[in-house]
Amino acid sequence: MKKITVLYSPLCEANGAFLGKLEEWLKDQEVEIEAIPYHKASIEYKKAIGNNGNCFIHVFCDGKQIDTVPLHKDRIYSALGITQMEEKVMQYCETSVYPIISTESFKKAMKDGKITFLPITKDSYQEEMTMCLCNYPMGNPPRKYHNRCRSIKEEVYQKVWERETIAGMFAKWNDKVIGLLEVFPREIIKQYGYLTGTTHKEEEYLTVGCYEIGYGIPRVIMIDALMDHLLQNANLFCRKKIEGIGIYEWPDGFNPYWVYEKYGFHKVEQITDHTIVMEKILS
């Protein structure tokens, strides 16, 4: 029997769906799946994926990486020497049904106070997670995996509540979550496989984790608004130093550099030519 090892981060709830899909693909194929969350992985596996980016999900066979996010059935079958029967291609993600909103309409909704911004707390984090399950910009994990998706992220949040009463901000419009900005203690972000800064004492810092916008929402406007509201609520955090991973040349992407610069963060570390650590003292 062949064996694959799957290294994944519990910081991304979508990994629950990737694990479920892998099990489907390899059912009856005489392949053992060893799923290891990042914080329980060996040093060898952590070195294999490098330290210049976030860990999402990585599939290994005989010590070599054979696939990563988004997972590809044909690539995994090829690496394992499995003959794939011709079949209808099934989507991993379900298409969102929400309409794309024009920038003008969204600005008006903001001006009219129709967008609400709420802290992520013990009472609201389950609702916050619905965006990545039901309104994700790249498509939603199939509903049959949603409980599994929630369960892998649950462990992370329980550790956050031991240290903080707030874990960032999220935005709602018409009762749908349309944007989120997760901020966890640095040691938790690091433990579960996302990039953090390396200077000073870990217990002094908060680190931006997932910073994502819902399907069809003007990204730049919402990225800006989330950071603005986060800093307006900075007094809710126990820790008073915050850092983010700024990425150049991706203005509407994941953790863009410009939003940190706009809100007074300054560069403290260089990770790659396009990725830096920026920090700020919260007032």
MARVEXGU-19872 format. One line per 4 residues: for each residue x, y, z of N, C-alpha, C, O, CB. Coordinates in steps of 0.05 Angstrom, whole numbers, plus 5000, padded with zeros to 4 digits. Glycine has a CB too. Layout:
# MARVEXGU-19872
X/Y/Z/X/Y/Z/X/Y/Z/X/Y/Z/X/Y/Z  ...
# end
This chain:
# MARVEXGU-19872
5017/4976/5000/5000/5000/5000/5017/5025/5000/5037/5027/5015/4981/5000/5024  5010/5044/4983/5025/5069/4982/5014/5088/5004/4993/5084/5015/5022/5083/4954  5031/5108/5010/5024/5127/5031/5030/5155/5023/5051/5160/5011/5038/5119/5057  5012/5173/5028/5017/5202/5025/5015/5215/5052/4999/5207/5069/4998/5215/5004
5031/5236/5055/5029/5253/5080/5019/5280/5071/5030/5293/5053/5057/5254/5094  4999/5290/5085/4987/5316/5079/4992/5335/5102/4982/5331/5124/4956/5313/5074  5007/5355/5096/5013/5376/5116/4995/5400/5111/4994/5410/5088/5043/5385/5114  4980/5408/5131/4960/5430/5127/4960/5448/5151/4968/5441/5173/4932/5418/5122
4950/5473/5146/4947/5492/5168/4918/5494/5177/4901/5498/5160/4957/5520/5159  4913/5492/5203/4886/5496/5213/4877/5525/5212/4854/5531/5218/4884/5486/5242  4895/5543/5205/4887/5571/5202/4868/5576/5179/4853/5595/5179/4911/5589/5199  4869/5558/5159/4851/5560/5136/4830/5538/5137/4836/5515/5133/4867/5559/5109
4805/5546/5142/4784/5526/5145/4778/5510/5120/4768/5488/5121/4758/5539/5155  4785/5522/5097/4781/5508/5071/4797/5482/5070/4790/5465/5054/4789/5526/5048  4818/5479/5086/4833/5455/5085/4817/5431/5094/4823/5408/5087/4857/5457/5103  4795/5435/5109/4778/5413/5116/4765/5401/5092/4761/5377/5090/4756/5423/5136
4758/5418/5072/4747/5409/5047/4768/5395/5030/4762/5375/5017/4734/5432/5032  4792/5406/5029/4813/5393/5013/4819/5365/5024/4823/5347/5008/4839/5410/5014  4819/5362/5050/4824/5336/5061/4802/5316/5054/4806/5293/5048/4827/5337/5092  4777/5326/5056/4754/5310/5048/4755/5301/5019/4749/5278/5013/4728/5324/5054
4762/5320/5002/4764/5314/4973/4786/5293/4968/4783/5276/4951/4768/5339/4957  4809/5296/4981/4830/5277/4978/4821/5249/4985/4827/5229/4971/4855/5285/4995  4807/5246/5007/4797/5220/5015/4778/5209/4994/4778/5184/4989/4782/5223/5042  4761/5226/4982/4744/5217/4961/4759/5206/4937/4754/5185/4927/4725/5239/4952
4779/5222/4928/4795/5215/4905/4810/5188/4909/4812/5173/4890/4815/5237/4899  4819/5183/4933/4836/5160/4937/4822/5137/4950/4834/5117/4958/4859/5168/4955  4795/5139/4953/4780/5116/4963/4783/5092/4945/4781/5095/4920/4750/5124/4966  4788/5069/4956/4791/5044/4941/4816/5044/4923/4817/5027/4905/4766/5039/4925
4835/5061/4928/4859/5062/4912/4884/5051/4927/4906/5052/4917/4865/5091/4903  4879/5039/4950/4901/5027/4966/4922/5048/4972/4946/5042/4969/4913/5003/4952  4914/5071/4981/4932/5092/4989/4925/5101/5017/4902/5108/5023/4931/5116/4969  4944/5100/5035/4941/5110/5062/4946/5140/5063/4965/5150/5052/4959/5095/5082
4927/5155/5076/4930/5184/5079/4937/5191/5108/4922/5185/5126/4904/5198/5070  4960/5203/5111/4968/5212/5137/4966/5243/5137/4982/5257/5124/4998/5203/5145  4946/5253/5151/4941/5282/5152/4953/5294/5178/4947/5285/5200/4911/5289/5151  4971/5313/5175/4985/5324/5197/4982/5355/5198/4989/5368/5179/5016/5317/5196
4970/5366/5219/4969/5395/5221/4997/5406/5225/5014/5393/5236/4950/5404/5245  5001/5430/5215/5028/5442/5214/5042/5441/5241/5066/5435/5242/5026/5471/5204  5028/5447/5262/5041/5448/5288/5050/5421/5299/5065/5420/5319/5023/5461/5308  5042/5399/5286/5050/5373/5295/5069/5360/5274/5077/5337/5277/5026/5355/5299
5077/5375/5254/5094/5364/5233/5123/5363/5241/5131/5379/5259/5091/5380/5207  5138/5346/5229/5167/5344/5235/5182/5368/5222/5172/5381/5204/5179/5318/5224  5206/5373/5232/5223/5394/5221/5228/5390/5192/5229/5409/5176/5249/5396/5237  5231/5364/5184/5237/5358/5156/5215/5367/5137/5220/5379/5116/5242/5328/5153
5190/5363/5145/5168/5371/5128/5166/5402/5128/5160/5413/5107/5141/5359/5138  5170/5414/5150/5169/5443/5151/5190/5456/5134/5186/5476/5120/5171/5454/5180  5214/5444/5134/5236/5454/5117/5229/5450/5087/5236/5466/5070/5262/5440/5124  5215/5428/5082/5209/5422/5054/5191/5443/5041/5193/5447/5016/5196/5394/5052
5173/5455/5056/5155/5475/5045/5167/5503/5046/5156/5522/5035/5128/5474/5059  5189/5506/5061/5202/5532/5062/5190/5551/5082/5170/5544/5094/5202/5545/5035  5202/5574/5085/5193/5593/5106/5188/5621/5094/5188/5641/5109/5212/5595/5128  5183/5622/5068/5178/5648/5055/5149/5653/5048/5142/5673/5035/5194/5650/5030
5131/5636/5057/5103/5639/5052/5086/5624/5072/5097/5609/5089/5096/5631/5024  5060/5628/5071/5042/5614/5089/5039/5584/5081/5040/5578/5057/5015/5627/5090  5036/5567/5101/5029/5539/5095/4999/5537/5092/4984/5546/5110/5039/5520/5118  4989/5526/5070/4961/5520/5067/4957/5490/5068/4949/5479/5089/4950/5532/5040
4963/5476/5046/4962/5447/5046/4983/5437/5026/4985/5448/5004/4934/5437/5038  4998/5417/5034/5019/5406/5017/5018/5375/5019/5014/5364/5041/5047/5416/5027  5020/5362/4996/5018/5333/4995/5045/5321/4988/5057/5329/4968/4996/5324/4974  5054/5302/5004/5080/5289/5000/5077/5259/4996/5059/5246/5007/5099/5295/5024
5095/5249/4979/5097/5220/4976/5127/5213/4975/5142/5224/4959/5083/5210/4950  5135/5194/4991/5164/5186/4993/5181/5211/4999/5204/5212/4988/5173/5172/4968  5172/5229/5015/5187/5252/5023/5188/5275/5003/5201/5295/5008/5215/5243/5028  5175/5271/4980/5175/5292/4959/5147/5304/4957/5127/5290/4957/5185/5281/4932
5146/5331/4953/5120/5344/4950/5110/5338/4922/5124/5341/4902/5123/5374/4954  5084/5328/4921/5072/5322/4895/5049/5340/4888/5040/5340/4865/5063/5293/4895  5040/5356/4907/5018/5375/4901/5015/5395/4924/5024/5390/4946/4992/5361/4895  5002/5418/4917/4996/5438/4937/4971/5452/4929/4959/5446/4908/5020/5458/4941
4962/5472/4944/4937/5485/4939/4938/5501/4913/4958/5513/4907/4931/5505/4962  4916/5499/4897/4893/5482/4900/4900/5453/4890/4915/5450/4871/4868/5492/4884  4890/5433/4904/4898/5406/4897/4887/5397/4870/4866/5406/4861/4888/5387/4918  4903/5380/4856/4896/5370/4829/4895/5340/4830/4915/5327/4835/4916/5381/4808
4872/5329/4823/4869/5300/4823/4888/5286/4804/4900/5266/4810/4840/5292/4817  4890/5298/4779/4907/5285/4759/4936/5285/4767/4951/5266/4761/4903/5299/4732  4945/5306/4780/4973/5308/4789/4979/5287/4810/5000/5275/4810/4979/5336/4799  4960/5284/4829/4964/5265/4851/4963/5237/4840/4980/5220/4848/4943/5269/4872
4944/5231/4822/4943/5204/4810/4968/5197/4795/4979/5175/4797/4919/5202/4791  4978/5217/4780/5003/5212/4764/5026/5206/4783/5042/5188/4777/5009/5237/4747  5029/5221/4804/5051/5217/4823/5050/5189/4836/5070/5178/4843/5052/5239/4843  5025/5180/4840/5021/5154/4854/5020/5131/4834/5017/5108/4842/4996/5155/4871
5021/5137/4808/5020/5115/4788/4992/5103/4785/4989/5080/4778/5039/5094/4795  4971/5119/4791/4944/5110/4789/4933/5117/4762/4935/5140/4753/4926/5121/4812  4921/5098/4748/4909/5103/4722/4881/5116/4727/4864/5105/4741/4906/5077/4705  4877/5139/4716/4852/5154/4720/4833/5148/4697/4839/5152/4674/4857/5184/4722
4810/5137/4704/4789/5132/4684/4778/5159/4675/4775/5178/4690/4767/5114/4696  4770/5160/4650/4758/5184/4639/4732/5189/4653/4715/5171/4654/4754/5182/4608  4728/5213/4662/4704/5219/4677/4697/5249/4675/4714/5265/4666/4708/5212/4707  4673/5255/4682/4665/5283/4682/4681/5298/4703/4683/5288/4726/4634/5286/4687
4693/5321/4696/4708/5336/4715/4690/5349/4735/4672/5364/4728/4726/5357/4701  4694/5344/4761/4678/5356/4782/4692/5379/4795/4716/5377/4800/4670/5334/4803  4678/5400/4799/4690/5424/4812/4695/5418/4841/4679/5405/4855/4672/5448/4809  4718/5428/4851/4723/5426/4880/4705/5446/4894/4695/5440/4916/4753/5432/4886
4701/5470/4882/4686/5491/4895/4659/5495/4883/4655/5490/4859/4702/5517/4894  4640/5504/4899/4614/5511/4889/4614/5541/4882/4627/5557/4896/4592/5505/4911  4601/5548/4861/4601/5576/4852/4583/5592/4870/4561/5584/4878/4591/5578/4823  4593/5616/4877/4577/5634/4893/4553/5644/4877/4555/5648/4853/4594/5658/4903
4531/5649/4891/4507/5658/4878/4503/5689/4882/4484/5700/4871/4482/5643/4888  4521/5701/4897/4518/5730/4902/4527/5746/4878/4546/5738/4864/4534/5738/4927  4513/5768/4872/4520/5784/4849/4546/5800/4854/4553/5806/4876/4497/5803/4842  4559/5808/4832/4582/5826/4833/4571/5854/4837/4553/5863/4822/4600/5823/4807
4582/5869/4856/4573/5895/4862/4591/5916/4850/4616/5914/4851/4572/5899/4893  4579/5936/4837/4596/5957/4825/4608/5974/4847/4598/5976/4869/4579/5975/4806  4631/5987/4840/4644/6004/4859/4626/6027/4868/4626/6034/4892/4670/6015/4847  4611/6038/4850/4593/6061/4857/4571/6052/4876/4566/6066/4895/4581/6072/4831
4559/6029/4871/4538/6019/4888/4549/6013/4916/4536/6018/4936/4525/5994/4877  4573/6002/4917/4584/5995/4943/4592/6020/4959/4587/6021/4983/4609/5977/4939  4603/6040/4945/4610/6065/4959/4584/6078/4971/4585/6089/4993/4624/6084/4940  4562/6076/4956/4537/6088/4966/4527/6072/4990/4518/6084/5009/4516/6087/4944
4530/6046/4989/4521/6030/5012/4538/6036/5037/4528/6037/5059/4524/6000/5006  4564/6041/5032/4581/6049/5055/4572/6076/5066/4570/6079/5090/4611/6050/5045  4568/6095/5048/4560/6122/5056/4533/6122/5071/4530/6137/5090/4559/6140/5032  4515/6105/5062/4488/6103/5074/4488/6086/5100/4467/6083/5112/4469/6091/5054
4511/6076/5108/4513/6061/5133/4501/6033/5131/4493/6022/5152/4499/6076/5154  4499/6022/5107/4488/5995/5104/4508/5973/5109/4501/5949/5112/4476/5992/5076  4534/5980/5110/4555/5960/5116/4561/5962/5146/4567/5984/5156/4581/5965/5098  4559/5940/5160/4566/5940/5188/4592/5926/5193/4599/5907/5180/4543/5927/5205
4607/5936/5212/4634/5925/5219/4633/5916/5248/4625/5931/5266/4657/5946/5215  4640/5891/5252/4638/5878/5279/4664/5865/5287/4678/5854/5270/4615/5858/5279  4670/5866/5313/4694/5851/5322/4689/5821/5321/4667/5812/5326/4702/5860/5350  4710/5806/5316/4709/5777/5318/4713/5769/5347/4734/5774/5358/4730/5763/5299
4693/5757/5359/4693/5750/5387/4684/5721/5391/4677/5707/5372/4676/5770/5404  4683/5712/5416/4673/5685/5422/4644/5682/5412/4636/5661/5405/4674/5680/5452  4629/5705/5412/4601/5703/5405/4597/5706/5374/4575/5700/5365/4586/5725/5419  4617/5715/5360/4613/5721/5331/4631/5705/5312/4626/5706/5288/4616/5750/5326
4651/5691/5322/4670/5679/5304/4658/5657/5286/4667/5653/5264/4693/5667/5319  4637/5643/5296/4624/5623/5278/4611/5637/5255/4611/5626/5232/4604/5607/5294  4599/5660/5259/4587/5675/5237/4609/5686/5218/4605/5684/5194/4570/5699/5248  4631/5695/5229/4653/5705/5212/4663/5684/5193/4670/5690/5171/4676/5716/5230
4664/5659/5203/4674/5637/5186/4656/5631/5162/4665/5618/5143/4677/5612/5202  4631/5641/5162/4613/5635/5140/4623/5647/5114/4615/5638/5092/4585/5644/5146  4639/5669/5115/4647/5681/5090/4664/5661/5073/4660/5658/5049/4663/5706/5095  4684/5649/5086/4701/5631/5071/4688/5604/5064/4698/5589/5048/4727/5625/5088
4664/5599/5076/4649/5575/5069/4627/5580/5049/4621/5563/5033/4637/5563/5094  4616/5605/5049/4592/5610/5033/4595/5634/5014/4578/5638/4998/4569/5615/5051  4617/5649/5017/4620/5673/5000/4649/5678/4993/4657/5701/4991/4608/5698/5015  4664/5657/4988/4692/5659/4983/4696/5668/4954/4682/5659/4936/4707/5632/4988
4715/5686/4949/4718/5697/4922/4726/5677/4900/4720/5681/4877/4739/5719/4922  4740/5655/4908/4748/5635/4889/4729/5611/4887/4735/5591/4874/4776/5626/4895  4706/5613/4900/4687/5591/4901/4687/5579/4929/4706/5580/4944/4695/5570/4880  4664/5567/4936/4660/5557/4963/4665/5527/4966/4660/5512/4947/4631/5563/4971
4676/5519/4988/4679/5490/4993/4651/5477/4993/4632/5489/5003/4693/5485/5021  4649/5453/4981/4623/5440/4981/4611/5438/5009/4625/5433/5029/4626/5412/4969  4585/5441/5011/4571/5442/5037/4576/5417/5054/4576/5418/5079/4542/5446/5033  4579/5394/5041/4583/5369/5057/4608/5370/5074/4611/5353/5092/4583/5345/5038
4627/5388/5068/4652/5390/5083/4651/5413/5104/4671/5416/5118/4675/5394/5064  4630/5428/5105/4630/5452/5122/4636/5446/5152/4650/5461/5165/4604/5467/5119  4624/5425/5162/4628/5419/5191/4658/5412/5196/4669/5420/5216/4611/5395/5200  4670/5398/5177/4698/5391/5180/4715/5417/5178/4735/5420/5192/4707/5371/5158
4708/5435/5160/4722/5460/5157/4721/5476/5183/4742/5486/5192/4710/5477/5134  4698/5477/5195/4695/5492/5220/4711/5480/5242/4723/5494/5259/4665/5493/5228  4711/5453/5243/4724/5439/5266/4754/5444/5266/4766/5446/5288/4718/5410/5265  4767/5445/5243/4796/5449/5244/4804/5477/5252/4825/5481/5263/4808/5442/5216
4786/5497/5246/4792/5525/5254/4785/5529/5284/4796/5547/5296/4777/5544/5237  4766/5513/5294/4757/5516/5322/4780/5515/5341/4781/5531/5360/4737/5494/5328  4798/5497/5337/4821/5494/5355/4837/5520/5357/4847/5528/5378/4839/5471/5346  4841/5533/5334/4856/5558/5333/4842/5579/5350/4855/5592/5366/4860/5567/5304
4817/5582/5345/4802/5603/5360/4802/5599/5390/4804/5618/5406/4773/5605/5350  4801/5574/5398/4801/5569/5427/4827/5578/5440/4828/5587/5463/4797/5539/5433  4849/5575/5425/4875/5585/5435/4876/5615/5436/4888/5627/5454/4898/5574/5418  4863/5628/5416/4863/5657/5415/4848/5667/5439/4857/5687/5452/4849/5667/5389
4825/5655/5446/4809/5665/5469/4823/5662/5496/4815/5675/5515/4782/5650/5470  4844/5646/5497/4860/5645/5521/4877/5670/5525/4886/5675/5548/4877/5620/5521  4881/5685/5504/4899/5708/5505/4885/5735/5498/4893/5756/5508/4921/5704/5485  4864/5734/5482/4851/5759/5474/4820/5754/5473/4811/5732/5472/4861/5767/5446
4805/5776/5475/4776/5775/5473/4766/5783/5445/4742/5781/5440/4764/5792/5494  4784/5792/5428/4778/5799/5401/4799/5787/5382/4822/5785/5389/4777/5831/5398  4790/5779/5358/4808/5766/5339/4807/5780/5312/4812/5767/5291/4802/5737/5336  4801/5806/5311/4799/5820/5286/4772/5832/5281/4756/5836/5300/4807/5802/5263
4766/5838/5256/4741/5850/5248/4729/5836/5224/4743/5824/5208/4745/5880/5242  4702/5837/5221/4689/5828/5197/4667/5847/5190/4657/5862/5206/4679/5799/5200  4659/5846/5164/4639/5865/5154/4615/5849/5143/4618/5827/5133/4651/5882/5131  4591/5861/5147/4566/5849/5138/4550/5868/5121/4550/5892/5125/4550/5839/5161
4536/5857/5101/4518/5872/5085/4495/5854/5078/4499/5832/5068/4532/5883/5058  4470/5863/5084/4447/5847/5079/4449/5819/5093/4441/5799/5081/4442/5843/5049  4460/5819/5117/4462/5795/5133/4482/5774/5122/4482/5751/5130/4436/5781/5136  4499/5783/5103/4520/5765/5093/4547/5777/5101/4551/5801/5100/4518/5762/5062
4566/5759/5108/4593/5768/5114/4607/5773/5088/4609/5755/5071/4608/5747/5132  4618/5797/5085/4630/5805/5059/4660/5812/5061/4672/5818/5041/4615/5828/5048  4672/5810/5085/4700/5816/5088/4709/5809/5116/4694/5811/5135/4706/5845/5081  4734/5802/5118/4745/5795/5145/4774/5802/5147/4789/5802/5127/4740/5766/5151
4782/5809/5171/4810/5815/5177/4816/5802/5204/4810/5812/5225/4816/5846/5178  4829/5778/5202/4835/5763/5227/4862/5772/5238/4881/5775/5223/4835/5733/5221  4862/5776/5264/4887/5784/5278/4890/5767/5303/4873/5768/5321/4886/5815/5286  4911/5751/5304/4915/5732/5326/4942/5738/5339/4959/5751/5327/4914/5703/5316
4946/5729/5363/4973/5731/5375/4994/5718/5357/4990/5697/5345/4973/5717/5403  5017/5731/5356/5038/5722/5337/5045/5693/5340/5048/5679/5321/5063/5739/5340  5048/5684/5365/5057/5656/5369/5037/5636/5359/5044/5614/5351/5062/5651/5399  5011/5643/5358/4990/5626/5347/4992/5625/5316/4991/5603/5305/4962/5635/5356
4995/5648/5304/4999/5649/5275/5023/5632/5267/5022/5616/5248/5002/5678/5265  5045/5636/5281/5070/5621/5275/5067/5591/5279/5075/5575/5263/5093/5632/5292  5054/5584/5302/5051/5556/5309/5036/5541/5287/5042/5517/5282/5036/5554/5335  5016/5554/5275/4999/5540/5255/5008/5545/5226/4993/5537/5208/4971/5549/5259
5031/5557/5222/5043/5556/5195/5041/5580/5177/5047/5579/5154/5031/5535/5181  5032/5603/5188/5032/5628/5172/5056/5645/5179/5069/5642/5200/5006/5644/5177  5063/5663/5161/5086/5681/5164/5081/5700/5187/5059/5710/5191/5092/5696/5139  5102/5706/5202/5102/5727/5223/5129/5741/5222/5148/5733/5208/5096/5714/5251
5131/5762/5238/5156/5774/5242/5173/5757/5261/5163/5738/5273/5153/5803/5254  5199/5764/5264/5216/5748/5281/5230/5765/5302/5246/5754/5318/5237/5734/5263  5226/5791/5302/5240/5808/5321/5224/5811/5347/5200/5807/5348/5244/5836/5308  5239/5818/5368/5228/5824/5394/5213/5800/5406/5217/5777/5397/5208/5848/5392
5197/5804/5427/5184/5783/5441/5157/5776/5428/5141/5793/5423/5180/5790/5471  5153/5750/5423/5129/5741/5410/5104/5748/5426/5083/5755/5414/5129/5711/5405  5105/5747/5452/5082/5751/5469/5073/5781/5469/5052/5787/5481/5087/5742/5497  5088/5798/5456/5081/5827/5455/5065/5833/5429/5053/5854/5428/5106/5844/5455
5065/5815/5410/5054/5821/5383/5028/5807/5376/5023/5784/5383/5075/5814/5363  5012/5822/5360/4990/5811/5345/4999/5810/5316/5015/5826/5307/4964/5829/5348  4989/5790/5301/4996/5787/5273/4971/5784/5256/4953/5769/5263/5015/5763/5269  4971/5798/5234/4949/5795/5215/4951/5768/5202/4972/5761/5191/4949/5818/5194
4929/5753/5202/4928/5727/5189/4913/5728/5163/4923/5739/5144/4915/5706/5208  4889/5718/5163/4872/5719/5139/4860/5747/5135/4849/5758/5154/4850/5698/5140  4863/5758/5111/4853/5785/5105/4840/5781/5078/4852/5784/5057/4877/5807/5104  4814/5776/5078/4800/5767/5054/4774/5782/5050/4761/5791/5069/4796/5737/5054
4766/5784/5024/4742/5798/5016/4723/5779/5002/4732/5762/4986/4749/5822/4999  4697/5782/5007/4678/5764/4995/4674/5767/4965/4682/5787/4953/4652/5768/5008  4662/5747/4954/4657/5747/4925/4641/5772/4916/4621/5779/4928/4642/5721/4917  4650/5784/4895/4636/5806/4882/4638/5833/4896/4627/5853/4886/4608/5799/4881
4653/5835/4918/4657/5860/4932/4682/5874/4922/4703/5862/4920/4658/5854/4963  4680/5901/4917/4704/5916/4909/4726/5913/4930/4723/5922/4953/4697/5945/4905  4748/5900/4923/4767/5891/4942/4783/5914/4955/4786/5915/4980/4787/5872/4929  4793/5932/4939/4809/5954/4950/4794/5970/4971/4805/5976/4992/4820/5972/4928
4769/5977/4965/4753/5992/4983/4749/5977/5010/4751/5989/5031/4726/5999/4971  4743/5952/5008/4737/5936/5032/4763/5930/5048/4762/5930/5072/4723/5910/5024  4785/5926/5034/4810/5922/5048/4816/5947/5065/4824/5944/5088/4834/5917/5028  4813/5970/5054/4817/5995/5067/4798/5998/5091/4807/6004/5113/4814/6019/5048
4773/5993/5087/4753/5997/5108/4757/5978/5132/4753/5986/5155/4725/5993/5097  4765/5954/5126/4769/5935/5148/4792/5944/5166/4790/5942/5190/4775/5907/5137  4814/5953/5154/4837/5962/5170/4829/5987/5186/4837/5990/5209/4861/5968/5152  4814/6005/5173/4805/6029/5187/4789/6022/5212/4794/6033/5233/4788/6047/5168
4770/6004/5209/4754/5996/5232/4769/5980/5253/4763/5981/5276/4729/5981/5223  4788/5964/5243/4804/5949/5262/4819/5969/5281/4819/5965/5305/4824/5931/5248  4832/5989/5269/4848/6008/5285/4830/6025/5302/4838/6034/5324/4865/6025/5267  4805/6030/5294/4786/6045/5311/4779/6029/5336/4771/6040/5356/4761/6051/5295
4782/6002/5334/4775/5985/5357/4800/5973/5370/4798/5953/5384/4757/5962/5347  4823/5986/5366/4848/5975/5376/4848/5973/5407/4863/5956/5418/4871/5993/5368  4832/5989/5420/4832/5988/5450/4820/5962/5460/4823/5956/5484/4815/6012/5460  4807/5946/5443/4796/5921/5452/4817/5899/5455/4813/5878/5468/4775/5912/5432
4840/5903/5443/4862/5884/5445/4878/5888/5470/4881/5910/5480/4881/5886/5420  4888/5866/5482/4906/5868/5505/4934/5876/5496/4947/5893/5509/4907/5841/5520  4943/5865/5473/4970/5871/5463/4969/5897/5447/4948/5905/5436/4980/5848/5445  4991/5911/5447/4992/5938/5435/5011/5940/5412/5017/5962/5403/4998/5958/5456
5022/5918/5402/5039/5918/5378/5026/5899/5357/5019/5877/5364/5068/5909/5385  5024/5909/5333/5012/5893/5312/5030/5893/5287/5043/5913/5281/4984/5904/5304  5031/5870/5274/5047/5868/5249/5031/5855/5227/5012/5840/5232/5073/5851/5255  5039/5860/5203/5027/5848/5180/5048/5842/5159/5069/5854/5159/5005/5866/5168
5042/5822/5142/5060/5815/5120/5051/5830/5096/5031/5824/5083/5061/5784/5115  5067/5851/5088/5060/5867/5065/5071/5856/5039/5095/5849/5038/5070/5895/5069  5054/5854/5019/5062/5843/4993/5061/5865/4972/5040/5877/4968/5045/5818/4985  5083/5869/4958/5084/5889/4937/5070/5879/4911/5067/5855/4908/5113/5897/4931
5062/5897/4894/5053/5891/4867/5028/5873/4866/5025/5858/4847/5075/5878/4851  5012/5875/4887/4987/5859/4888/4966/5875/4903/4957/5867/4924/4991/5831/4901  4958/5898/4892/4942/5918/4907/4915/5908/4917/4904/5918/4936/4938/5941/4890  4903/5888/4903/4877/5878/4911/4879/5849/4921/4859/5835/4922/4857/5880/4889
4903/5841/4928/4908/5813/4936/4908/5809/4966/4896/5825/4981/4933/5803/4925  4921/5788/4974/4922/5779/5002/4944/5795/5016/4968/5793/5009/4928/5748/5004  4937/5811/5036/4957/5827/5051/4973/5846/5034/4997/5845/5033/4976/5809/5066  4960/5865/5020/4975/5884/5003/4990/5904/5019/4981/5913/5040/4955/5899/4984
5014/5910/5010/5032/5929/5023/5019/5956/5029/5023/5967/5051/5057/5933/5007  5004/5967/5009/4995/5994/5011/4978/6000/5035/4979/6022/5047/4980/6001/4986  4961/5980/5044/4943/5985/5066/4958/5989/5092/4950/6005/5109/4922/5963/5068  4980/5975/5095/4996/5978/5119/5010/6005/5119/5011/6020/5139/5017/5956/5122
5021/6013/5096/5034/6039/5094/5014/6061/5099/5020/6080/5113/5047/6042/5066  4990/6059/5088/4970/6080/5091/4963/6085/5121/4959/6107/5129/4945/6074/5076  4962/6063/5136/4954/6065/5164/4977/6066/5184/4973/6059/5207/4935/6042/5170  5000/6074/5175/5022/6080/5193/5040/6058/5202/5055/6061/5221/5011/6092/5216
5038/6035/5189/5057/6013/5195/5084/6020/5182/5085/6034/5161/5046/5985/5184  5106/6010/5193/5132/6015/5181/5146/5988/5178/5142/5969/5193/5149/6034/5199  5164/5987/5158/5179/5963/5152/5199/5956/5173/5214/5973/5183/5193/5966/5125  5199/5930/5181/5219/5921/5201/5235/5897/5191/5257/5893/5201/5204/5913/5226
5225/5882/5172/5240/5859/5161/5233/5855/5132/5212/5862/5122/5232/5833/5177  5253/5844/5117/5249/5837/5089/5249/5806/5087/5269/5794/5095/5272/5850/5071  5228/5795/5076/5226/5766/5074/5235/5757/5046/5252/5739/5044/5197/5756/5079  5224/5770/5026/5233/5765/4998/5233/5792/4984/5228/5813/4996/5214/5745/4983
5239/5792/4958/5239/5817/4943/5212/5831/4943/5210/5855/4941/5248/5812/4914  5191/5815/4946/5164/5826/4945/5148/5824/4971/5125/5832/4972/5148/5811/4923  5161/5814/4992/5146/5810/5017/5162/5821/5041/5186/5815/5044/5141/5780/5021  5149/5837/5057/5162/5850/5080/5144/5847/5105/5120/5843/5102/5169/5879/5074
5156/5850/5128/5141/5852/5153/5139/5881/5161/5159/5896/5161/5155/5835/5176  5114/5890/5167/5109/5917/5175/5095/5917/5202/5079/5899/5208/5092/5933/5154  5101/5936/5219/5089/5937/5246/5081/5965/5254/5088/5985/5242/5109/5926/5266  5065/5965/5275/5053/5990/5285/5047/5987/5315/5040/5965/5324/5027/5998/5269
5050/6009/5330/5041/6009/5358/5012/6018/5358/5005/6038/5346/5059/6028/5375  4995/6002/5372/4967/6009/5374/4963/6030/5395/4975/6028/5417/4950/5984/5379  4946/6049/5390/4940/6070/5410/4912/6066/5421/4904/6081/5439/4943/6098/5398
# end
